[in-house]
């Protein structure tokens, strides 16, 4: 802490997964493998969509942006956690902690809005197929993606603007492997009850509104699919299933993290790890393994690279 008339916390102590050295080495290898798979898998989707003209469609444009956000979502905290497995004292500076909070909420808020954009794309494709090309233009897709990032930034700034100026003068133990906003706020040397409620309200508002929009979109799409039984609708239903799986995997941990008590250290750590490590890896698996177009495009890309050698 800084010494003077008013002491101020200059670093926080993170409580990562603990255990004997052998277990720490296992954690290191395990999460390094997962993080590498997240980066490689999602960037492979981005590269495949960019290199294959057949995938230059609104759906795959949005999918490639989802993959990019997933890389960012897993990167804000996972590399730090991996490095900390070799450290006895797992600390993070005040500035780096605020940066983690900022990028976490930018990526999480952006992904929520992008999932809504993907649901809207599927709604137009299935419910208004004759107008799809006109509605989902390049300009509209760009606006949806840029808008998702902007909402994520605004959401993050609204969360962080009050936190940065809080008086942190004593406790600095964060019961997580990264700087979770609510856990950090609780460490302030002042009454944070109102700020905690406002923070939950802000996060809950963006999560609930996007979740409701997703539910409405998928209910309308499901009704339309059931009414029109055809080969095209069967393919649409497969795509819809993939979207629903991804939405469930993303929103499930979010709901539990903010609905449960933060005193349950192990449960919250497991849910946070699932949210930042496993979900970004499952997204490309769900979309690629269930999508023959993406698989074929990846095979063509691989053959193209092999032929160049």
Secondary structure, DSSP 8 states (H G I E B T S, - for coil): -B-SSS-B--EEEE------HHHHHHHHHHHHHHHHHHHHHHHHHHHHHHH-GGG-SHHHHHHHHHHHHHHHHHHTTHHHHHHHTT-SS-EEEHHHHHHHHHHHHHHHHHHHHHHHHHHHHHHHHHHSGGGHHHHS-HHHHHHHHHHHHHHHHHHHHHHHHHHTTS---S--EESSSS--HHHHHTTSSS--HHHHHHHHHHHHHHHHHHHHHHHHHHHHHHHHHHHS-SHHHHHHHHHHHHHHHHHHHHHHHHHHHHHS-TT-HHHHHHHHHIIIIIHHHHHHHHHHHT-HHHHHHHHHHHHHHHHH-
